[in-house]
Amino acid sequence: MPLRFPSPGLWDGCDYAGTVVALGAEAAAQGRFKIGDRAFGAVQGSNLSDPLSGAYCEYIRTEPDLAFHVPKELTLENAPSISGTAIATLGIALFWSLQIPGTLDTPAAKSEDILVYGGSSTLGLLAIQMVKLSGHRVITTCSARNFGLVKSYGADLVFDYSSPTCAEDIRAATKSALRYALDPFAEAKTLRLCHAAIGRTGGRYCALEQYQESLCSRKTIKHELVMGGAISGRGVELPDPYGIPPRPEIGVWARSWYRTVQSLIDQGKIKPCPIETIPGGFDGILKGLDMLRNGKVSGKKLVVPMVELK
């Protein structure tokens, strides 16, 4: 995404994990964190309205309400694989955009089929867990080599996205009644597959990247782009369609959302995904971004330590 609007002088990066070294007056009074605590989460990089926001650095500034405590069972390297970015994005995508029934701590009375495209991605693995906690059956796609991985995180039915009959197979498995589809990639091929998989009465499609609205030809499917940066409620200043207007109601809701997710992490009901650690600090970030651009990352989260972890 940032390649579409280079922002010289701004800080980039979103997910982080580290140790608290200073507290502002309000954060200290709130008492959620103290100096020495380990924390993880996400900030919004490349943000014109907050130029000092970004995670590709040695010290970051964040809000205590939008940060998580690292459980004692996790290392600082493993913690960001839960992904603060994915937590923020999925909260809005699942419960504001798709509007799936139930919540993470109160499962729906009636189970629905939910399609998570790309289940082996970091966001996909977290989405699988959240959909299951909400009481639903998870339908997902990935490459055949990752079938075992997504099933170990709770996927019920898994389909090979490279199969020419993938959408048809999903419709058959869901008896043409699928109503919810989450698409982290929103490429032409992924959008077409998700729309084709949704049942004959239509439903909701949530994209996490810019998509071609001209491809959304089924009038019975409501489609929407969601950006995780909306979680603060203050909006994010980015070029269209990535700019986010202020939505204070989401910012208020986010406080309870983060408390719920923290509780589930502490209970071990949300687990991290596999990681690959890349050494080298800032040079390691460039290497990791190059790996992502060239499609060399699958079924794992890249983690770059900015300082030597003890």
N, C-alpha and C positions, 0 to 999 in steps of 0.2 A: 504493500500500500504506500509507504513513504516515498517509493521511487516515482510515484505519480506527481508529487509536489515537494521537491527538495526545499528544505528550509534552512539555509545557511545561518549559523549562529544560534540555532535552537538545539536543545538537548533531545536525543532520541532514546528509544527503548521504553519498555513497559514493565515486564516482570522483574522482580527483585527479591532478594532475601539477604538479611544482614543482622547486625547487632545495634541496638539503640545506643547512641553515644551522646545525645542531647535531647532535651525536651523544651518545647515552648511553654509559656505560662499556662495556657488553656489545657494543653495536653497533660502537664504535670498535675493540674487541679482535677482533671478528669480521672486520673489514676489507673487507666487501663494498662499503660506500659510504664516501666521504670528503666532507668539507665542500666544496661547490661542484658536486658531481655532480647531474645531472638525473635525477629519479626519477618514476615513475608507478605507480599501483595503485589499491587501494580499501580503505576502512575501513568499519566497520559503524556507520551513524548511528542515532539514536533508540534507543540501547542502554542500558537501565537498569543493566546490570552494568558498563558502562564509559561513564559520563556525558560524558567528554571526547573520545569517539570520534565523528567526523563530518567531512565534507569541505567544508561550506559555511562556510569561514573562511579567514583569511589564513595561519595557521600550523596544521599538523596534526602529530599524533604517530602513527607507524606502526612496524611491525616490519620490519627489513631482510630477513628471510626471505620476507616477503609483499609485497615491493616489486620493481619492475623498473627497470633502467637504461633511459633513453631513448636509442635509437640515434642516432648523429650525423646520420642522414638525416632525422630527424623533429624538428619544432618542438614546443615545449611545448603548443601548441594542438592539434596533431595526435595527440600521444601518448595522451591519455585516450580517443580514439575507438577504440582497441583494447579498452579497457574492462577494468579490473581486476575489476570486479564480474562481468562476463561470463566472464572467465577462471576465476574461482573457482567460479562457478555451473556452468559447463559441465564443469569437471573432475569435479565430483561427479555431475552429471546424466548425462553420457555414460558414465563408467567405473565409477560406483558404483551408480547407479539403473538406467539402461538396460542397463548391462553389455555394451556393444558390444565385439566382438572387436578385438584389435589395440591399438596405442598410437600416439601422435603420431609417435614416432621408429621404430616397428616396425609397419608396416602389417599388417593381417590377411592370412592366407594365402588366405582365401575372402571375397570381397566380399559385403556385405549391402546391402539397400536400407534407408536411414534417412530417415524423414520429419522435416523441420524445418519446423514451421508458422511462417509469418511470417518468411521468409528475408531480407526487406529491412530488418528491424530491426537495431540495432547488435549485439544478441546473435545474431540469426539469421545475419548475415554472418560472424561469428566461428565460429558453429557449423558453417556450411557448410565453412569452411576446415579446421576440426579433424576433421570427419567424413571429408573427402577425404584429409587427411594420414594418417588411420587406415586407409585402404584401401577405403573404401566408396563406393557410389553414393548421391548426395544427391538426394532428392525434396523439393521445397519448394513453398510457396504464397506468393503475394503478389499485389498488384494488377498488372494488365497493364502499367501504365506502368513498373514496376520489374523486368520480366523481364530486360532487358539488364543491369541492375545485378547481380542475383543470379547470373546466368550468368558475369559477369566475375569473380566470387569463387569459381566452381567448381561451381555447381549443375548437375546433369545433366538433370533433368526439372523443369519449372516449371509450376504450375497456378494458375489464377485462383481465389482463395478465394471470390470472389463468384458463381462459376458454380454453378448448382443441381446440376450433375452432378460437382462437384469430387471428392468422395470416391469416387464410382463410377469416375471416370476414373483416379484413382490406383490403385484396386484392379485395374483392367484393365491398367494399365501395369506393375504389379508382379505380375501373374498371381495375385492374391489370396494373396500370400506375404509381405507386409510384416509385420515383427515388432517394429519399433521406431518410436516416435513421440515427438517432443519438442515440447511446447506451452508457449511462454513466456507466454501470455495466460490460458489455462484458463477462458475464458468458456464459457457453455453451448454456443454454436454452434461454438466451436473444439474443445471436447472431443468433441462429437458427430461432427464431421468426422473427427477423428483416430481415434476408435474405429471409425467406419464404414470408414475406409481400411485399418485393420489387417486382415490376412488371416484366413481362416476358422479357422486353428488357434490364433489369439490371439497374444499377445506382451506387450510392456511399453509403458506410457504414463507419461511423466514430465512433470509440470506444474510451472511456475515461479511460479505464483500459486495462491491458494486456489481450490478447485474444489468443485462439488457432487457428493459421493460417490454420491448417489442416481441420478445420471445414468450411473454406471459399471455398467451392467447386464450386460455381458459378463463372465462369471466366468473366462473364459480369458485375460483381460487383467489383468496386474498393474499397479496404478497407485500413484503416489507423488508427494508434493510435495517439492521440493528448494529449499533456501535457500542462497545463496552464503555467508552468514555462518558456515555450519558449517565453512568451510575452516580456521579457526584451531584447531579441535578443542576449544575451550573452551565452546562453546555461546553462545547469545544470548538474553537475557531480554526476550522480547516476548510479548504476549497470544497465546493459541492462535488459529489453528494455526501462527502464525509463530515461536513460541518454539522454540529449538533446544537440545536437551540436549547436554551435553558428549560428544564422540566423539574421544578422543585419537588413535585410529588414523588418522582423517582428517587431523588436524593433523600427524602424522608423515609421512604420504604427501604432504601438500601441499608439503613442502620439495623433494622430487624433482620434483613436478609443476611448480612455479614455475621450477626450473632448466631443465627441458625446454622450457617455453614461452619463457623468455628466450633460449635458444639459437636457437629457430626464428624469433623476432622479429629477432634479430641477423643471421640468414641471409636475411632477407627472405621467409621462407616463410609468415609471418603478417603481413598488411598491415592498416593502419588503414582505417576506413570514412570516407565523406565527412562533413564537419562543417559546422555553421553557428555562427559566433561571435556571441555576444550581448554587447554592451558593457554597462557600468553596474554592475559589481560585484554587491553584494547585491540591488539592484533588478533587475539582469539575471537573477538566479536566479529571482526571483518571476515575471518575464516568461516565462522558459523553462518553468517549472512550469505556468503557465497554458496555454502552447502545447501541452504534453503532455496536459493534462487535456482540451483541446478537440480533440484528434486532428489537430493541425496539423503533426505531425512524421512524416516518412516517408523512409526511405532515407538518414538522416543522424543524426549525433550532435550535440546542442547542447553548446557549450562556452562557459563564462562566465569570462573572466579576472578574478581578484580584484585583481590589480595590473597595471600597464602592463607588457606583455611587450616585452623588448628583442631 
